[in-house]
Amino acid sequence: MMEPQAPPPPPDISGPPGSLAPAARLPNLRLATLHLRMGMLPLARAELEAAAGRGKLDEPALLDLAEARWRTGDLAGAGEAAHAALERGIEAPLAYLITAESIAALGRPSEARRLAGRALERAGGSLDALFAGMPRASIWPADAVPEGAAVARARQTDAGPASAAAAESFAGGRAALAAGDVPTASLRLGVAIRLEPGFAQGVLDALGDRTDEPALALVAGDALRLLGREAEALEAFDRARGRPAPPPRPPAPPSRDEEA
């Protein structure tokens, strides 16, 4: 009778030592990075997981794997990759951010706050571009949370990571917006905030002042309403239906005392 074999060890996600220049990176890793930046999250993660299974991750790809897992809803796996990156000496703000979020989810707030402080220090005080609409744990200082984000977070029924579908829609919407594809951008960003209200502030940040297009104005109105900014939401809806913005009010006439 044969003895049962022990299960194989988990793949080493740390990869080869040393940071590689972009030109020296393996083509599949550069392609995975490109897919991640374009918002093609499931494809990027599949490519990075395959490379991790073969032990072929370089330092940039290790951090990419942490980000891809995080943005597709696997906070535990993201934390594992981010922690491995920190152990390798990759002290990037994103590595500290993801590790802090994963530690907070494990119920260790003191340690998570310490890591959050390192992330803020490395990023120069603002992490908005790194979160890009992803929900935040309660470990972050109040001044690190953008305006309205606390309202959106309070409306969430689950403080966990955003769903993979919402994260993919948000990233795809940002990529379409950068490419000038307004119909696709408005569709994907609108889907993102419907699946996960926590993306509302990130959607507004992505739109910026590009809300003259009716489709984008409609998405902005939905996001503003989720953040509790009803007056601004109604103005955005007016723009979406083609109604011009109201003219500015004329200055009040001087009082008799001022004239005297």
Backbone as CSV, one residue per row, in Angstrom:
resi,resn,N_x,N_y,N_z,CA_x,CA_y,CA_z,C_x,C_y,C_z
1,MET,0.845,-1.194,0.000,0.000,0.000,0.000,0.885,1.250,0.000
2,MET,0.641,2.113,-0.942,1.471,3.319,-1.078,1.065,4.358,-0.044
3,GLU,2.081,5.009,0.535,1.799,6.063,1.495,1.330,7.315,0.758
4,PRO,0.370,8.033,1.326,-0.109,9.260,0.652,1.013,10.279,0.546
5,GLN,1.088,10.930,-0.601,2.114,11.926,-0.833,1.727,13.253,-0.195
6,ALA,2.727,13.945,0.292,2.477,15.272,0.870,2.098,16.238,-0.237
7,PRO,1.228,17.196,0.049,0.853,18.167,-0.989,2.061,18.991,-1.401
8,PRO,2.112,19.417,-2.658,3.260,20.217,-3.109,3.300,21.549,-2.380
9,PRO,4.516,22.099,-2.190,4.619,23.394,-1.498,4.029,24.490,-2.360
10,PRO,3.544,25.578,-1.750,2.998,26.689,-2.536,4.093,27.320,-3.377
11,PRO,3.732,27.903,-4.531,4.747,28.508,-5.382,5.420,29.684,-4.694
12,ASP,6.704,29.847,-4.997,7.462,30.972,-4.464,7.163,32.198,-5.304
13,ILE,6.434,33.147,-4.719,6.038,34.314,-5.499,7.095,35.401,-5.475
14,SER,8.160,35.181,-4.726,9.143,36.252,-4.605,9.954,36.444,-5.874
15,GLY,10.193,35.371,-6.637,10.881,35.498,-7.906,12.371,35.708,-7.726
16,PRO,13.069,35.958,-8.827,14.521,36.134,-8.759,14.882,37.434,-8.067
17,PRO,16.036,37.469,-7.396,16.435,38.695,-6.703,16.863,39.763,-7.680
18,GLY,16.817,41.009,-7.195,17.312,42.115,-7.999,16.232,42.780,-8.802
19,SER,16.321,44.089,-8.929,15.370,44.856,-9.730,15.890,44.952,-11.148
20,LEU,15.024,44.726,-12.133,15.416,44.715,-13.522,14.939,45.971,-14.221
21,ALA,15.754,46.470,-15.141,15.341,47.593,-15.965,14.233,47.143,-16.895
22,PRO,13.321,48.054,-17.318,12.200,47.656,-18.174,12.627,46.889,-19.409
23,ALA,13.729,47.297,-20.053,14.145,46.633,-21.287,14.616,45.215,-21.017
24,ALA,15.063,44.932,-19.775,15.580,43.613,-19.457,14.511,42.673,-18.929
25,ARG,13.310,43.161,-18.738,12.249,42.331,-18.172,11.750,41.320,-19.195
26,LEU,11.220,40.230,-18.697,10.628,39.234,-19.582,9.428,39.843,-20.305
27,PRO,9.245,39.522,-21.585,8.130,40.121,-22.346,6.770,39.867,-21.720
28,ASN,6.560,38.670,-21.165,5.244,38.379,-20.593,4.966,39.228,-19.353
29,LEU,6.039,39.602,-18.617,5.840,40.450,-17.444,5.546,41.886,-17.855
30,ARG,6.231,42.350,-18.900,5.929,43.693,-19.399,4.507,43.760,-19.945
31,LEU,4.065,42.691,-20.596,2.698,42.648,-21.123,1.683,42.642,-19.981
32,ALA,1.978,41.912,-18.921,1.071,41.879,-17.768,0.950,43.266,-17.141
33,THR,2.070,43.971,-17.038,2.033,45.335,-16.504,1.169,46.228,-17.389
34,LEU,1.317,46.096,-18.691,0.509,46.887,-19.620,-0.972,46.585,-19.445
35,HIS,-1.326,45.320,-19.330,-2.731,44.945,-19.139,-3.270,45.491,-17.817
36,LEU,-2.438,45.489,-16.779,-2.870,46.028,-15.486,-3.146,47.524,-15.594
37,ARG,-2.270,48.253,-16.265,-2.462,49.696,-16.409,-3.657,50.037,-17.294
38,MET,-4.000,49.150,-18.215,-5.152,49.373,-19.094,-6.473,48.979,-18.439
39,GLY,-6.407,48.421,-17.224,-7.630,48.023,-16.537,-8.112,46.634,-16.871
40,MET,-7.306,45.862,-17.572,-7.692,44.483,-17.917,-7.252,43.581,-16.765
41,LEU,-7.935,43.713,-15.644,-7.473,43.121,-14.391,-7.448,41.593,-14.395
42,PRO,-8.524,40.910,-14.840,-8.461,39.442,-14.822,-7.330,38.896,-15.695
43,LEU,-7.124,39.487,-16.870,-6.052,39.020,-17.749,-4.691,39.280,-17.123
44,ALA,-4.494,40.481,-16.589,-3.216,40.793,-15.956,-2.946,39.852,-14.787
45,ARG,-3.975,39.589,-13.988,-3.754,38.708,-12.844,-3.424,37.293,-13.296
46,ALA,-4.115,36.802,-14.325,-3.833,35.447,-14.813,-2.387,35.325,-15.283
47,GLU,-1.912,36.358,-15.980,-0.530,36.331,-16.469,0.464,36.373,-15.314
48,LEU,0.172,37.193,-14.322,1.081,37.315,-13.187,1.056,36.075,-12.299
49,GLU,-0.122,35.492,-12.124,-0.210,34.263,-11.327,0.548,33.134,-12.019
50,ALA,0.462,33.072,-13.338,1.191,32.041,-14.078,2.696,32.220,-13.902
51,ALA,3.155,33.465,-13.968,4.574,33.732,-13.775,5.002,33.407,-12.352
52,ALA,4.125,33.699,-11.380,4.438,33.371,-9.983,4.565,31.873,-9.797
53,GLY,3.677,31.118,-10.459,3.739,29.659,-10.356,5.031,29.081,-10.902
54,ARG,5.633,29.786,-11.857,6.902,29.328,-12.436,8.109,29.955,-11.733
55,GLY,7.849,30.806,-10.713,8.940,31.462,-10.014,9.659,32.484,-10.858
56,LYS,8.932,33.159,-11.762,9.539,34.076,-12.726,9.182,35.538,-12.469
57,LEU,8.721,35.866,-11.279,8.369,37.255,-10.996,9.615,38.065,-10.667
58,ASP,9.775,39.216,-11.330,10.801,40.150,-10.899,10.171,41.119,-9.895
59,GLU,10.925,42.095,-9.432,10.412,42.986,-8.385,9.201,43.800,-8.838
60,PRO,9.225,44.446,-10.024,8.016,45.173,-10.448,6.803,44.259,-10.582
61,ALA,7.014,43.033,-11.062,5.890,42.118,-11.253,5.328,41.642,-9.916
62,LEU,6.183,41.532,-8.910,5.699,41.130,-7.589,4.732,42.175,-7.044
63,LEU,5.072,43.441,-7.215,4.167,44.502,-6.786,2.924,44.554,-7.677
64,ASP,3.093,44.286,-8.979,1.938,44.219,-9.878,0.978,43.113,-9.453
65,LEU,1.532,41.981,-9.030,0.683,40.868,-8.582,-0.119,41.277,-7.352
66,ALA,0.523,41.969,-6.417,-0.193,42.440,-5.229,-1.331,43.372,-5.633
67,GLU,-1.049,44.292,-6.556,-2.086,45.235,-6.983,-3.217,44.523,-7.722
68,ALA,-2.875,43.598,-8.617,-3.906,42.883,-9.381,-4.810,42.082,-8.451
69,ARG,-4.242,41.423,-7.456,-5.052,40.676,-6.497,-5.948,41.612,-5.701
70,TRP,-5.394,42.725,-5.264,-6.162,43.694,-4.470,-7.333,44.240,-5.263
71,ARG,-7.088,44.655,-6.491,-8.145,45.275,-7.290,-9.160,44.264,-7.816
72,THR,-8.870,42.975,-7.697,-9.857,41.964,-8.072,-10.494,41.312,-6.851
73,GLY,-10.300,41.913,-5.678,-11.038,41.468,-4.495,-10.347,40.443,-3.629
74,ASP,-9.105,40.037,-3.948,-8.393,39.054,-3.145,-7.442,39.783,-2.203
75,LEU,-7.968,40.313,-1.116,-7.158,41.110,-0.205,-6.120,40.257,0.511
76,ALA,-6.485,39.029,0.865,-5.526,38.158,1.560,-4.334,37.840,0.661
77,GLY,-4.616,37.447,-0.585,-3.529,37.154,-1.514,-2.713,38.379,-1.851
78,ALA,-3.381,39.532,-1.934,-2.671,40.782,-2.197,-1.725,41.103,-1.056
79,GLY,-2.197,40.911,0.164,-1.349,41.173,1.316,-0.129,40.272,1.346
80,GLU,-0.299,39.010,0.941,0.838,38.080,0.890,1.899,38.584,-0.085
81,ALA,1.462,38.998,-1.282,2.413,39.477,-2.285,3.053,40.794,-1.861
82,ALA,2.258,41.692,-1.280,2.803,42.980,-0.844,3.810,42.792,0.289
83,HIS,3.501,41.864,1.209,4.440,41.586,2.306,5.738,41.010,1.753
84,ALA,5.640,40.141,0.749,6.843,39.594,0.118,7.654,40.705,-0.544
85,ALA,6.957,41.676,-1.140,7.657,42.795,-1.767,8.413,43.606,-0.718
86,LEU,7.782,43.866,0.419,8.457,44.615,1.482,9.664,43.844,2.013
87,GLU,9.543,42.532,2.128,10.670,41.728,2.590,11.827,41.767,1.600
88,ARG,11.500,41.984,0.329,12.530,42.093,-0.703,13.133,43.494,-0.749
89,GLY,12.660,44.391,0.097,13.192,45.743,0.109,12.492,46.689,-0.842
90,ILE,11.326,46.294,-1.377,10.561,47.155,-2.289,9.647,48.027,-1.433
91,GLU,10.173,49.124,-0.931,9.411,49.955,-0.002,8.580,50.991,-0.754
92,ALA,7.747,50.518,-1.667,6.870,51.392,-2.440,5.630,51.723,-1.611
93,PRO,5.050,52.913,-1.793,3.834,53.258,-1.045,2.724,52.223,-1.227
94,LEU,2.577,51.699,-2.466,1.514,50.729,-2.721,1.723,49.451,-1.920
95,ALA,2.971,49.035,-1.746,3.244,47.830,-0.962,2.816,48.016,0.490
96,TYR,3.139,49.179,1.060,2.710,49.457,2.435,1.187,49.580,2.516
97,LEU,0.590,50.217,1.516,-0.866,50.421,1.519,-1.605,49.081,1.539
98,ILE,-1.227,48.189,0.616,-1.925,46.902,0.513,-1.677,46.057,1.756
99,THR,-0.440,46.075,2.252,-0.152,45.319,3.478,-0.968,45.851,4.646
100,ALA,-1.081,47.173,4.752,-1.870,47.765,5.833,-3.327,47.357,5.737
101,GLU,-3.886,47.399,4.532,-5.285,47.001,4.364,-5.495,45.531,4.740
102,SER,-4.571,44.670,4.336,-4.731,43.236,4.629,-4.579,42.961,6.117
103,ILE,-3.665,43.675,6.778,-3.490,43.488,8.226,-4.720,44.006,8.974
104,ALA,-5.282,45.115,8.509,-6.494,45.639,9.143,-7.636,44.641,9.035
105,ALA,-7.745,43.959,7.892,-8.810,42.969,7.704,-8.652,41.774,8.631
106,LEU,-7.427,41.565,9.130,-7.180,40.464,10.061,-7.444,40.862,11.507
107,GLY,-7.865,42.110,11.723,-8.187,42.560,13.069,-6.980,42.985,13.873
108,ARG,-5.947,43.521,13.214,-4.753,43.997,13.912,-4.562,45.477,13.599
109,PRO,-5.415,46.343,14.173,-5.420,47.751,13.779,-4.147,48.510,14.128
110,SER,-3.510,48.193,15.254,-2.307,48.929,15.645,-1.195,48.735,14.623
111,GLU,-0.967,47.487,14.253,0.054,47.199,13.249,-0.332,47.799,11.902
112,ALA,-1.621,47.728,11.573,-2.086,48.278,10.298,-1.876,49.786,10.252
113,ARG,-2.138,50.490,11.360,-1.945,51.947,11.385,-0.462,52.309,11.228
114,ARG,0.398,51.504,11.790,1.834,51.767,11.633,2.222,51.656,10.154
115,LEU,1.729,50.646,9.481,2.023,50.472,8.057,1.367,51.576,7.227
116,ALA,0.167,51.985,7.658,-0.515,53.075,6.947,0.308,54.354,7.036
117,GLY,0.910,54.596,8.208,1.755,55.770,8.353,2.957,55.726,7.431
118,ARG,3.537,54.533,7.261,4.666,54.404,6.338,4.231,54.661,4.902
119,ALA,3.037,54.185,4.559,2.533,54.425,3.202,2.348,55.910,2.942
120,LEU,1.760,56.618,3.907,1.546,58.058,3.754,2.875,58.799,3.672
121,GLU,3.832,58.366,4.473,5.146,59.010,4.461,5.825,58.824,3.112
122,ARG,5.763,57.601,2.579,6.414,57.320,1.292,5.714,58.037,0.138
123,ALA,4.404,58.216,0.258,3.645,58.844,-0.826,3.619,60.358,-0.724
124,GLY,4.193,60.913,0.312,4.175,62.353,0.475,2.874,62.892,1.025
125,GLY,2.048,62.039,1.636,0.846,62.496,2.317,-0.465,62.226,1.618
126,SER,-0.462,61.900,0.334,-1.714,61.644,-0.381,-1.659,60.286,-1.054
127,LEU,-2.713,59.492,-0.829,-2.797,58.158,-1.424,-3.973,58.031,-2.381
128,ASP,-4.605,59.165,-2.722,-5.799,59.127,-3.558,-5.534,58.437,-4.889
129,ALA,-4.388,58.736,-5.516,-4.099,58.158,-6.821,-3.893,56.655,-6.728
130,LEU,-3.378,56.171,-5.593,-3.157,54.736,-5.433,-4.459,54.009,-5.125
131,PHE,-5.281,54.580,-4.259,-6.571,53.936,-3.973,-7.465,53.962,-5.205
132,ALA,-7.482,55.081,-5.908,-8.255,55.209,-7.160,-9.663,54.643,-7.008
133,GLY,-10.313,54.992,-5.902,-11.691,54.572,-5.714,-11.872,53.300,-4.907
134,MET,-10.811,52.573,-4.618,-10.942,51.355,-3.819,-11.333,51.734,-2.389
135,PRO,-12.197,50.937,-1.763,-12.607,51.237,-0.379,-11.413,51.206,0.576
136,ARG,-11.514,52.002,1.627,-10.444,52.102,2.611,-10.910,51.579,3.960
137,ALA,-9.988,50.953,4.673,-10.277,50.548,6.045,-10.295,51.794,6.930
138,SER,-10.718,51.613,8.169,-10.847,52.745,9.091,-9.528,53.139,9.730
139,ILE,-8.423,52.554,9.290,-7.118,52.805,9.910,-6.486,54.104,9.434
140,TRP,-7.003,54.678,8.326,-6.336,55.829,7.728,-6.729,57.114,8.445
141,PRO,-5.791,58.040,8.607,-6.122,59.315,9.269,-7.227,60.041,8.528
142,ALA,-7.981,60.840,9.257,-9.113,61.536,8.649,-8.673,62.455,7.531
143,ASP,-7.502,63.096,7.661,-7.063,64.016,6.629,-6.534,63.307,5.396
144,ALA,-6.425,61.957,5.456,-5.996,61.211,4.282,-7.182,60.745,3.463
145,VAL,-8.401,60.975,3.960,-9.602,60.560,3.251,-10.140,61.737,2.464
146,PRO,-10.345,61.599,1.127,-10.819,62.733,0.342,-12.230,63.127,0.721
147,GLU,-12.608,64.354,0.355,-13.929,64.887,0.673,-15.024,63.967,0.160
148,GLY,-15.956,63.623,1.030,-17.084,62.802,0.625,-16.834,61.309,0.730
149,ALA,-15.568,60.890,0.835,-15.295,59.457,0.864,-15.851,58.817,2.133
150,ALA,-15.819,59.560,3.240,-16.355,59.000,4.481,-17.852,58.737,4.350
151,VAL,-18.553,59.613,3.630,-19.988,59.404,3.424,-20.230,58.147,2.619
152,ALA,-19.453,57.982,1.546,-19.619,56.796,0.708,-19.285,55.532,1.481
153,ARG,-18.220,55.594,2.303,-17.838,54.415,3.060,-18.910,54.057,4.076
154,ALA,-19.548,55.056,4.665,-20.597,54.781,5.641,-21.800,54.118,5.001
155,ARG,-21.981,54.347,3.679,-23.128,53.752,2.999,-22.869,52.321,2.567
156,GLN,-21.608,51.890,2.619,-21.301,50.543,2.184,-21.847,49.537,3.191
157,THR,-22.393,48.460,2.696,-22.864,47.402,3.582,-21.740,46.454,3.951
158,ASP,-20.640,46.472,3.190,-19.518,45.576,3.448,-18.251,46.392,3.402
159,ALA,-17.466,46.347,4.473,-16.226,47.117,4.513,-15.094,46.394,3.817
160,GLY,-15.342,45.242,3.213,-14.309,44.499,2.521,-13.969,45.109,1.187
161,PRO,-13.073,44.455,0.431,-12.656,45.002,-0.857,-13.797,44.997,-1.851
162,ALA,-13.686,45.866,-2.848,-14.712,45.962,-3.876,-14.768,44.672,-4.665
163,SER,-15.908,44.411,-5.254,-16.045,43.209,-6.060,-15.129,43.291,-7.267
164,ALA,-14.761,42.137,-7.775,-13.880,42.100,-8.940,-14.526,42.787,-10.128
165,ALA,-15.814,42.615,-10.290,-16.499,43.224,-11.432,-16.477,44.739,-11.345
166,ALA,-16.692,45.286,-10.137,-16.672,46.738,-9.973,-15.284,47.298,-10.214
167,ALA,-14.269,46.616,-9.676,-12.900,47.088,-9.875,-12.517,47.051,-11.344
168,GLU,-12.920,45.990,-12.032,-12.605,45.886,-13.460,-13.324,46.983,-14.254
169,SER,-14.582,47.240,-13.911,-15.333,48.281,-14.612,-14.709,49.655,-14.385
170,PHE,-14.305,49.919,-13.142,-13.701,51.213,-12.839,-12.390,51.408,-13.597
171,ALA,-11.535,50.399,-13.569,-10.253,50.522,-14.267,-10.462,50.643,-15.769
172,GLY,-11.400,49.866,-16.314,-11.684,49.966,-17.740,-12.259,51.312,-18.125
173,GLY,-13.078,51.880,-17.233,-13.634,53.203,-17.500,-12.566,54.277,-17.521
174,ARG,-11.617,54.199,-16.603,-10.523,55.170,-16.589,-9.679,55.050,-17.851
175,ALA,-9.413,53.814,-18.273,-8.615,53.629,-19.487,-9.349,54.184,-20.707
176,ALA,-10.663,53.941,-20.777,-11.446,54.461,-21.905,-11.486,55.977,-21.884
177,LEU,-11.574,56.550,-20.708,-11.587,58.010,-20.581,-10.271,58.597,-21.077
178,ALA,-9.170,57.953,-20.710,-7.858,58.432,-21.160,-7.717,58.322,-22.676
179,ALA,-8.392,57.330,-23.262,-8.323,57.134,-24.711,-9.330,57.995,-25.463
180,GLY,-10.166,58.747,-24.738,-11.162,59.596,-25.385,-12.411,58.866,-25.810
181,ASP,-12.609,57.646,-25.322,-13.789,56.854,-25.678,-14.886,57.140,-24.651
182,VAL,-15.643,58.217,-24.896,-16.641,58.671,-23.927,-17.749,57.644,-23.698
183,PRO,-18.342,57.041,-24.749,-19.423,56.077,-24.498,-18.984,54.919,-23.607
184,THR,-17.805,54.334,-23.890,-17.326,53.216,-23.071,-16.987,53.676,-21.662
185,ALA,-16.375,54.849,-21.550,-16.010,55.368,-20.226,-17.243,55.584,-19.368
186,SER,-18.261,56.207,-19.923,-19.466,56.478,-19.139,-20.167,55.179,-18.745
187,LEU,-20.179,54.210,-19.649,-20.826,52.928,-19.338,-20.102,52.220,-18.206
188,ARG,-18.782,52.106,-18.309,-18.030,51.330,-17.323,-17.963,52.035,-15.969
189,LEU,-17.790,53.350,-15.986,-17.763,54.066,-14.714,-19.127,54.025,-14.037
190,GLY,-20.185,54.107,-14.835,-21.529,54.008,-14.268,-21.789,52.646,-13.650
191,VAL,-21.325,51.590,-14.314,-21.481,50.242,-13.765,-20.691,50.100,-12.468
192,ALA,-19.490,50.687,-12.432,-18.637,50.561,-11.242,-19.324,51.108,-9.993
193,ILE,-19.936,52.300,-10.091,-20.542,52.876,-8.886,-21.871,52.220,-8.550
194,ARG,-22.480,51.560,-9.521,-23.702,50.818,-9.206,-23.371,49.514,-8.489
195,LEU,-22.275,48.885,-8.879,-21.858,47.660,-8.203,-21.229,47.948,-6.852
196,GLU,-20.514,49.061,-6.749,-19.783,49.382,-5.523,-19.784,50.890,-5.299
197,PRO,-20.686,51.398,-4.439,-20.764,52.848,-4.211,-19.462,53.470,-3.727
198,GLY,-18.575,52.675,-3.154,-17.316,53.208,-2.676,-16.437,53.777,-3.771
199,PHE,-16.761,53.505,-5.032,-15.994,54.056,-6.140,-16.449,55.469,-6.512
200,ALA,-17.445,56.015,-5.830,-18.014,57.305,-6.244,-16.969,58.412,-6.286
201,GLN,-16.176,58.546,-5.227,-15.175,59.608,-5.212,-14.113,59.373,-6.275
202,GLY,-13.719,58.118,-6.463,-12.737,57.812,-7.491,-13.235,58.144,-8.883
203,VAL,-14.525,57.923,-9.130,-15.113,58.264,-10.428,-15.077,59.772,-10.632
204,LEU,-15.441,60.534,-9.606,-15.385,61.996,-9.727,-13.957,62.478,-9.981
205,ASP,-13.002,61.870,-9.290,-11.605,62.256,-9.514,-11.180,61.949,-10.945
206,ALA,-11.627,60.810,-11.470,-11.262,60.436,-12.840,-11.904,61.374,-13.856
207,LEU,-13.156,61.770,-13.613,-13.848,62.650,-14.549,-13.259,64.055,-14.540
208,GLY,-12.882,64.546,-13.377,-12.333,65.896,-13.290,-13.319,66.919,-13.828
209,ASP,-12.854,67.772,-14.744,-13.728,68.791,-15.326,-14.272,68.388,-16.691
210,ARG,-14.210,67.075,-16.981,-14.688,66.593,-18.286,-16.136,66.139,-18.220
211,THR,-16.996,66.962,-17.654,-18.400,66.574,-17.501,-19.322,67.385,-18.400
212,ASP,-18.754,68.011,-19.439,-19.612,68.711,-20.394,-20.365,67.723,-21.284
213,GLU,-19.764,66.545,-21.495,-20.447,65.503,-22.261,-21.647,65.002,-21.452
214,PRO,-22.839,64.937,-22.058,-24.028,64.509,-21.295,-23.857,63.152,-20.607
215,ALA,-23.236,62.194,-21.299,-23.092,60.862,-20.700,-22.215,60.913,-19.455
216,LEU,-21.145,61.694,-19.501,-20.265,61.805,-18.340,-20.901,62.627,-17.233
217,ALA,-21.698,63.629,-17.620,-22.409,64.420,-16.614,-23.395,63.547,-15.840
218,LEU,-24.022,62.608,-16.536,-24.967,61.704,-15.872,-24.249,60.840,-14.840
219,VAL,-23.082,60.313,-15.208,-22.297,59.506,-14.272,-21.854,60.354,-13.083
220,ALA,-21.423,61.591,-13.368,-21.008,62.477,-12.279,-22.163,62.746,-11.325
221,GLY,-23.368,62.934,-11.866,-24.526,63.162,-11.010,-24.797,61.990,-10.093
222,ASP,-24.703,60.772,-10.642,-24.903,59.579,-9.806,-23.863,59.515,-8.691
223,ALA,-22.600,59.800,-9.039,-21.530,59.742,-8.042,-21.733,60.804,-6.957
224,LEU,-22.094,62.006,-7.376,-22.322,63.083,-6.407,-23.473,62.752,-5.465
225,ARG,-24.511,62.158,-5.983,-25.655,61.777,-5.138,-25.240,60.731,-4.112
226,LEU,-24.408,59.765,-4.530,-23.931,58.750,-3.595,-23.105,59.377,-2.464
227,LEU,-22.438,60.481,-2.764,-21.620,61.157,-1.758,-22.415,62.157,-0.928
228,GLY,-23.720,62.257,-1.170,-24.555,63.160,-0.398,-24.507,64.597,-0.856
229,ARG,-23.989,64.869,-2.042,-23.880,66.235,-2.566,-25.016,66.461,-3.561
230,GLU,-26.225,66.561,-3.033,-27.434,66.556,-3.855,-27.522,67.764,-4.778
231,ALA,-27.193,68.948,-4.295,-27.304,70.146,-5.124,-26.402,70.038,-6.353
232,GLU,-25.175,69.584,-6.142,-24.252,69.417,-7.266,-24.730,68.310,-8.198
233,ALA,-25.339,67.276,-7.627,-25.860,66.187,-8.458,-26.957,66.691,-9.392
234,LEU,-27.847,67.522,-8.866,-28.930,68.053,-9.700,-28.382,68.935,-10.821
235,GLU,-27.340,69.697,-10.537,-26.711,70.503,-11.585,-26.120,69.603,-12.673
236,ALA,-25.493,68.500,-12.255,-24.927,67.565,-13.233,-26.023,66.931,-14.078
237,PHE,-27.155,66.598,-13.461,-28.258,66.018,-14.224,-28.816,67.031,-15.220
238,ASP,-28.834,68.304,-14.834,-29.269,69.349,-15.776,-28.355,69.391,-16.999
239,ARG,-27.042,69.291,-16.762,-26.121,69.270,-17.890,-26.325,68.037,-18.749
240,ALA,-26.644,66.924,-18.100,-26.836,65.679,-18.846,-28.043,65.761,-19.777
241,ARG,-29.091,66.500,-19.388,-30.262,66.600,-20.252,-30.220,67.846,-21.133
242,GLY,-29.052,68.474,-21.195,-28.869,69.572,-22.133,-29.311,70.915,-21.651
243,ARG,-29.645,71.020,-20.387,-30.070,72.309,-19.841,-28.851,73.103,-19.435
244,PRO,-28.694,74.323,-19.918,-27.499,75.101,-19.568,-27.463,75.439,-18.090
245,ALA,-26.272,75.628,-17.606,-26.115,75.991,-16.187,-26.736,77.354,-15.942
246,PRO,-27.359,77.557,-14.781,-27.967,78.861,-14.490,-26.913,79.945,-14.481
247,PRO,-27.263,81.155,-14.969,-26.281,82.243,-14.971,-25.944,82.655,-13.550
248,PRO,-24.759,83.190,-13.349,-24.397,83.627,-11.982,-25.293,84.762,-11.519
249,ARG,-25.580,84.745,-10.251,-26.446,85.778,-9.696,-25.730,87.126,-9.709
250,PRO,-26.450,88.218,-10.067,-25.804,89.548,-10.043,-25.503,89.940,-8.605
251,PRO,-24.489,90.749,-8.421,-24.163,91.168,-7.043,-25.306,91.969,-6.439
252,ALA,-25.473,91.804,-5.152,-26.542,92.519,-4.454,-26.276,94.021,-4.498
253,PRO,-27.333,94.834,-4.689,-27.132,96.283,-4.706,-26.668,96.769,-3.347
254,PRO,-25.880,97.803,-3.319,-25.395,98.308,-2.012,-26.548,98.828,-1.163
255,SER,-26.410,98.656,0.105,-27.441,99.118,1.028,-27.380,100.657,1.125
256,ARG,-28.413,101.224,1.681,-28.466,102.687,1.829,-27.345,103.198,2.748
257,ASP,-27.006,102.395,3.746,-25.930,102.816,4.645,-24.615,102.904,3.894
258,GLU,-24.394,101.905,2.965,-23.158,101.920,2.201,-23.111,103.104,1.257
259,GLU,-24.311,103.443,0.641,-24.342,104.558,-0.280,-24.032,105.863,0.443
260,ALA,-24.522,105.953,1.685,-24.267,107.157,2.479,-22.789,107.240,2.839
